[in-house]
Amino acid sequence: MRAGMRTIVSAVALSALLIAGCQPTNPVSVDQKARVATDIRKAELNQELAKKWENPQAHYQLGRVYQSEGDWSKAEWHYNLAIGFDPAYRDAQAALVKLQFDRGDREKGQWAANNYMTQVASSPEQTLALGAAFEKQGLDDLAFKCYSDALKLAPNSPAVNRQLGYYYLAKNRQDLAKDYFIRSFQLNPGQPDVANELGKLGVAVRIPQAPSSPANQP
């Protein structure tokens, strides 16, 4: 099985080299190059799965490749496998929701989203993680719902306020981004990235220095 996968990878790579060699007399289109790169990636991921089938990351990545090709069935199958091997795999959950929306089944996608949000409803950390996964998929309404729920669960969480700051910053809502960054920094001043964003937004902050040892003090 492993030897077979190595053969596939080698064959795909050879095809890429042959295409590259033909460029001077027979230019290769961007689409052809993309297909070769995709075939190589699929072969690599299948090789990883041949070594360890219970690899949620490989299934997730392979699902993403199939989704990019519009092969909904194979993408869904691999996303479900990824979640089966890692039930808390938020990126795979969000990708599965996005897949349903992309294929036109909004009802199924919304049902899956509601189900995942219910699963994490008691944990601000997991709700935040699911929201971040939704945001990576461009599902902004679902991401905002998770962030809002996380804030209700943990209003004094620096991480939740920080995430909302970045969310609004990406939306070019600098006024709201500033409010949440300030709140996050107040709750935890030891966040250089938040201090940097506040500086860009015109808010002067000072990161507290670690106290020196009494022996080093004059």
Buried (B, 14 or more C-beta within 10 A) or exposed (E): EEEEBEEBBEEBBEBBEEBEEEEEEEEBEEEEBEBBEBBBBBBBBBBBBBEEEEBBBBBBBBBBBBBEEEBBEBBBBBBBBBBEBBEEBBBBBBBBBBBBBBBEBEEBBBEBBEEBBEBBEEBBBBBBBBBBBBBBBEBBEBBBBBBBBBBEBBEEBBBBBBBBBBBBBEEEBBEBBBBBBBBBBEBBBEBEEBBEBBEEBEEEBEEEEEEEEEEEEE
